[in-house]
Amino acid sequence: MVVAGDDALAHRLAAELRGVYGERVTLVVPPAQRRVRPPVVGRARGSTLFDRVSAAVNRAAGNGDAPPGRTAEPPGAERVLEATELTEAVLAEAGVERAAALALVGDDDEANIRAALTARRLNPRLRLVIRLYNRRLGQHIKELLDQASALATAGIDDGSGDDGGDRADGGGFDASTTVLSDADTAAPALAATAVAGTSKVVQTDGLMLRAVERPPPGPGEVADPGLCTLALLSATTNDPAGADGSESSGPQGPRLLPDERAVAAATGRGTVVLETVSYTGPTASGGRSVPPFASLLSRRLRWSFAGLVGCVVGLAIASMVVTGEPPLRATYLTLLDLFAINNPAIGEPVGRQVLQLFSGLVGLLLLPVLLAAVLEALGTFRNGSALRKPPRGLSGHVVLLGVGKIGTRVLARLRELNIPVVCVEADPEARGLAMARRLRVPVVLGDVTQEGVLEAAKIHRAHALLALTSADTTNLEAALYARTVRPDLRVVLRLYDDDFATAVYRTLRAAHPQALTRSRSVSHLAAPAFAGAMMGRQILGAIPVERRVLLFAAIEVGGHAQLEGRTVGEAFRAGAWRVLALETRAAGRRGDPAGGGGGGGVSQREPRGLVWDLPSSYVLRAEDRVVLAATRRGLAELSGRRAGERSVGPPGQ
């Protein structure tokens, strides 16, 4: 595997591939990035030094250029290559021509596209995973690279009769291109963490999975299990010394995909349950191209117009009573008097003359109101392209610090949930300001570390603070200052370093035990999805469970001995994976999904082809395509290219 990038995601992805999947990784980074302390994941934590020394010895012995089929480096080894630019020579030195997959996770979309085009030319069989922020451009690039691979490999026999998409070193190959965005992967989790009661949602390609976090039931109460229990929360949730459910929490930490016995025995623990699995249409646009009509005129001016309309109606009724005219003609005469275009009521009854005078007076009052309406409307359209300021009396909102790539996606997600937001940004040219202007979201321009900036965002009346800038210290300073203003404020921090995040979490929770504090790492949330894509899996999304991650993936049953030929109940492996749903387009080819020994019907069927309530006795077949929840190691076992080295237990285990 080759990983090329210039920020935290590259290091974490390389660690994920080494520590969870046991892959040999070549990491290509700029020279300055080598001094960054990379994260260590899983079993690589204990063998990091040995692996690096082994890799260095192999390179020194000239084994780094071993031909395909020879193991130049031990499983899980890492080779670091420094390069300022991903040129053809650099990619060749990194071994792209022999690699199974290449991940381009730099922050520059143009550089990633250029490198992807070069890599596809060097190796048409290469599986590509590209990090792109621009969704539309990413779709076009994916189609272009897949077409180039298909043309270059036309007529090449992959040497396997089965699904070779998961085998990059056994004859078969998968030259697919996957375009991902770390911002899109992390935004739903960050938005859900900031708002109490908000479900954790994974939504992609029309498929929506909604999970909800539930507190432990009280005495005599029975918790609603939903469709299934995805996780048990940490037993140290209320302990200030707890590690917030990190992998080092031990038995007190969260348990992902527990079985029924573990759920029944886990008294006093909160749960994360699957609430719904469904197909949904595309999300509607969240903004307006023009200001709403109500914003054209102020409230005072609208009341003035209402008063004038009432006067006109009253004058028309009085005219009907005095003159005996029918309603339509009485209204017509009143309007003529109002606009001063009627003949004077000389020689007519006194009542008619008095009404004409009152109508003229109302007409005089109408002129300044019309002028004020025109000026206000023009001012509204002029300010429509300007940033809004937080309105007076605003409360219960979310203060979002930083509207870069991550902040922009989180802002869009919060507005989809109809949650009021106030953005704080120091850069007047930030990427997300255009979206904030389009969505009519109030923005405070200024450095959050300066006095008065958070006050301008109404932090003292806010519901939550989302600190998503790229600087850990800035996020921490903002959170600490916000807690001094409002000790019970809900705070979500974006932090990269896990040890630093744990220390900050413990301290803040100990100092403010009544307030909710969460620290989230974008690279930690996104890396499993990128790693799964490198292994040839379609990762639908990920949800955080405290400081761990649960993945949702769509896979074909064929070629997986852990799934094929087993019932849904037998295929479930506690702590590893659980089948959630079945696409009925696959089941429809053979009729009843429960037929052929399935034993039991399907109680619910979604109209667009998804069975989400599979009986535990339904037998999974090779042609089935299922949606499953998996831990990182569980997905590694399902996706591993070295599947033969792993033992498969008997059915039911």
QUIKAPE-V632488 format. One record per backbone hydrogen bond with DSSP energy under -0.5 kcal/mol. NH is the residue of the N-H (numbers start at 1). CO is the residue of the C=O. If there is no record, write none. Layout:
nh->NH co->CO
nh->NH co->CO
This chain:
nh->2 co->101
nh->3 co->26
nh->4 co->103
nh->5 co->28
nh->10 co->7
nh->11 co->7
nh->12 co->8
nh->13 co->9
nh->14 co->10
nh->15 co->11
nh->16 co->12
nh->17 co->13
nh->18 co->14
nh->19 co->15
nh->20 co->16
nh->21 co->16
nh->22 co->18
nh->23 co->17
nh->25 co->77
nh->26 co->1
nh->27 co->25
nh->27 co->79
nh->28 co->3
nh->28 co->26
nh->29 co->27
nh->29 co->81
nh->33 co->30
nh->34 co->30
nh->34 co->31
nh->35 co->32
nh->36 co->33
nh->38 co->36
nh->43 co->19
nh->44 co->41
nh->45 co->42
nh->46 co->43
nh->47 co->43
nh->48 co->44
nh->51 co->47
nh->52 co->48
nh->53 co->49
nh->54 co->50
nh->55 co->51
nh->56 co->52
nh->57 co->53
nh->58 co->54
nh->59 co->55
nh->60 co->56
nh->61 co->57
nh->62 co->59
nh->63 co->58
nh->64 co->58
nh->65 co->62
nh->66 co->63
nh->70 co->67
nh->72 co->70
nh->76 co->22
nh->77 co->74
nh->79 co->25
nh->81 co->27
nh->83 co->29
nh->87 co->85
nh->91 co->87
nh->92 co->88
nh->93 co->89
nh->94 co->90
nh->95 co->92
nh->96 co->91
nh->98 co->95
nh->99 co->95
nh->102 co->127
nh->103 co->2
nh->104 co->102
nh->104 co->129
nh->105 co->4
nh->105 co->103
nh->109 co->107
nh->112 co->108
nh->113 co->109
nh->114 co->110
nh->115 co->111
nh->116 co->112
nh->117 co->113
nh->118 co->114
nh->119 co->115
nh->120 co->116
nh->121 co->117
nh->122 co->118
nh->123 co->119
nh->126 co->123
nh->127 co->100
nh->128 co->126
nh->128 co->176
nh->129 co->102
nh->130 co->178
nh->131 co->104
nh->132 co->130
nh->132 co->180
nh->135 co->133
nh->138 co->134
nh->139 co->135
nh->140 co->136
nh->141 co->137
nh->142 co->138
nh->143 co->139
nh->144 co->140
nh->145 co->141
nh->146 co->142
nh->147 co->143
nh->148 co->144
nh->149 co->145
nh->150 co->146
nh->151 co->147
nh->152 co->148
nh->153 co->149
nh->154 co->151
nh->156 co->153
nh->157 co->155
nh->158 co->156
nh->164 co->162
nh->166 co->163
nh->167 co->164
nh->168 co->166
nh->170 co->172
nh->178 co->128
nh->180 co->130
nh->180 co->178
nh->185 co->181
nh->186 co->182
nh->187 co->183
nh->188 co->184
nh->190 co->186
nh->191 co->187
nh->192 co->188
nh->193 co->189
nh->194 co->190
nh->195 co->191
nh->195 co->192
nh->196 co->194
nh->198 co->195
nh->200 co->211
nh->201 co->199
nh->202 co->209
nh->203 co->201
nh->204 co->207
nh->207 co->204
nh->208 co->278
nh->209 co->202
nh->210 co->276
nh->211 co->200
nh->211 co->209
nh->212 co->273
nh->214 co->212
nh->214 co->271
nh->221 co->218
nh->225 co->223
nh->227 co->274
nh->228 co->274
nh->230 co->228
nh->230 co->272
nh->231 co->272
nh->232 co->255
nh->233 co->270
nh->235 co->252
nh->236 co->252
nh->237 co->234
nh->239 co->236
nh->240 co->238
nh->242 co->239
nh->246 co->243
nh->249 co->246
nh->252 co->249
nh->253 co->250
nh->255 co->232
nh->256 co->254
nh->257 co->230
nh->263 co->259
nh->264 co->260
nh->265 co->261
nh->266 co->262
nh->267 co->265
nh->269 co->266
nh->271 co->214
nh->272 co->231
nh->273 co->212
nh->273 co->271
nh->274 co->228
nh->275 co->210
nh->275 co->273
nh->276 co->210
nh->278 co->208
nh->280 co->206
nh->288 co->438
nh->295 co->292
nh->296 co->293
nh->297 co->293
nh->302 co->298
nh->303 co->299
nh->304 co->300
nh->305 co->301
nh->306 co->302
nh->307 co->303
nh->308 co->304
nh->309 co->305
nh->310 co->306
nh->311 co->307
nh->312 co->308
nh->313 co->309
nh->314 co->310
nh->315 co->311
nh->316 co->312
nh->317 co->313
nh->318 co->314
nh->319 co->315
nh->320 co->316
nh->321 co->317
nh->322 co->318
nh->323 co->319
nh->324 co->319
nh->324 co->320
nh->325 co->319
nh->330 co->326
nh->331 co->327
nh->332 co->328
nh->333 co->329
nh->334 co->330
nh->335 co->331
nh->336 co->332
nh->337 co->333
nh->338 co->334
nh->339 co->335
nh->340 co->337
nh->341 co->336
nh->342 co->336
nh->346 co->344
nh->348 co->345
nh->353 co->349
nh->354 co->350
nh->355 co->351
nh->356 co->352
nh->357 co->353
nh->358 co->354
nh->359 co->355
nh->360 co->356
nh->361 co->357
nh->362 co->358
nh->363 co->359
nh->364 co->360
nh->365 co->361
nh->366 co->362
nh->367 co->363
nh->368 co->364
nh->369 co->365
nh->370 co->366
nh->371 co->367
nh->372 co->368
nh->373 co->369
nh->374 co->370
nh->375 co->371
nh->376 co->372
nh->377 co->373
nh->378 co->374
nh->379 co->375
nh->380 co->376
nh->381 co->377
nh->382 co->378
nh->383 co->379
nh->384 co->380
nh->385 co->382
nh->386 co->383
nh->388 co->441
nh->394 co->391
nh->396 co->461
nh->398 co->420
nh->399 co->464
nh->400 co->398
nh->400 co->422
nh->401 co->399
nh->401 co->466
nh->402 co->400
nh->402 co->424
nh->408 co->404
nh->409 co->405
nh->410 co->406
nh->411 co->407
nh->412 co->408
nh->413 co->409
nh->414 co->410
nh->415 co->411
nh->416 co->412
nh->417 co->413
nh->418 co->415
nh->419 co->414
nh->420 co->418
nh->422 co->398
nh->423 co->442
nh->424 co->400
nh->425 co->444
nh->428 co->426
nh->430 co->427
nh->432 co->403
nh->433 co->430
nh->434 co->431
nh->436 co->432
nh->437 co->433
nh->438 co->434
nh->439 co->435
nh->440 co->437
nh->441 co->436
nh->442 co->421
nh->443 co->388
nh->444 co->423
nh->445 co->443
nh->446 co->425
nh->446 co->444
nh->450 co->447
nh->453 co->450
nh->456 co->452
nh->457 co->453
nh->458 co->455
nh->459 co->454
nh->461 co->458
nh->462 co->459
nh->463 co->397
nh->464 co->397
nh->465 co->490
nh->466 co->399
nh->467 co->465
nh->467 co->492
nh->468 co->401
nh->468 co->466
nh->472 co->470
nh->475 co->471
nh->476 co->472
nh->477 co->473
nh->478 co->474
nh->479 co->475
nh->480 co->476
nh->481 co->477
nh->482 co->478
nh->483 co->479
nh->484 co->480
nh->485 co->481
nh->486 co->482
nh->489 co->486
nh->490 co->463
nh->491 co->516
nh->492 co->465
nh->493 co->518
nh->494 co->467
nh->495 co->493
nh->495 co->520
nh->501 co->497
nh->502 co->498
nh->503 co->499
nh->504 co->500
nh->505 co->501
nh->506 co->502
nh->507 co->503
nh->508 co->504
nh->509 co->505
nh->510 co->506
nh->511 co->507
nh->512 co->508
nh->515 co->512
nh->518 co->491
nh->520 co->493
nh->522 co->520
nh->525 co->521
nh->526 co->522
nh->527 co->523
nh->528 co->524
nh->529 co->526
nh->530 co->526
nh->531 co->527
nh->532 co->528
nh->533 co->529
nh->534 co->530
nh->535 co->531
nh->536 co->533
nh->537 co->532
nh->538 co->554
nh->539 co->537
nh->540 co->538
nh->540 co->552
nh->541 co->552
nh->543 co->550
nh->545 co->548
nh->546 co->544
nh->547 co->244
nh->548 co->545
nh->550 co->543
nh->551 co->630
nh->552 co->541
nh->553 co->628
nh->554 co->538
nh->555 co->626
nh->557 co->624
nh->558 co->622
nh->560 co->557
nh->561 co->559
nh->563 co->560
nh->564 co->560
nh->565 co->620
nh->566 co->563
nh->568 co->618
nh->569 co->616
nh->571 co->567
nh->572 co->568
nh->573 co->577
nh->575 co->257
nh->576 co->573
nh->577 co->573
nh->578 co->629
nh->580 co->627
nh->581 co->627
nh->582 co->611
nh->583 co->625
nh->584 co->582
nh->584 co->609
nh->585 co->609
nh->586 co->583
nh->587 co->583
nh->588 co->584
nh->589 co->586
nh->590 co->587
nh->591 co->588
nh->595 co->592
nh->598 co->594
nh->599 co->594
nh->603 co->601
nh->603 co->613
nh->606 co->610
nh->609 co->606
nh->610 co->606
nh->611 co->582
nh->612 co->610
nh->613 co->604
nh->618 co->615
nh->620 co->566
nh->624 co->621
nh->626 co->555
nh->627 co->581
nh->628 co->553
nh->628 co->626
nh->629 co->578
nh->630 co->551
nh->631 co->576
nh->635 co->631
nh->636 co->632
nh->637 co->633
nh->638 co->634
nh->639 co->635
nh->640 co->636
nh->643 co->640
nh->645 co->642
nh->646 co->643
nh->649 co->647
nh->652 co->570
nh->653 co->650
